[in-house]
Amino acid sequence: MGLREYAAMWRHWADHPPVSLMVAGYLGIKPKPKATANQDAAIAELMGMFGVAPGQPGTIR
């Protein structure tokens, strides 16, 4: 999907939102919260166990 198709999709959704989003809004269902600081720390610790620094490309030995 190119940028042109992506923009067209969003323009269409502005007038005709997906039914799943409309139903979720009607029922008051909210999206799950994003990762918290504790989860980020746990991921960083797990990556450290494998010798990979977060945000840096690792090498396979």
Secondary structure, DSSP 8 states (H G I E B T S, - for coil): --HHHHHHHHHHHHHS--HHHHHHHHHT--------HHHHHHHHHHHHHTT--TTS-----
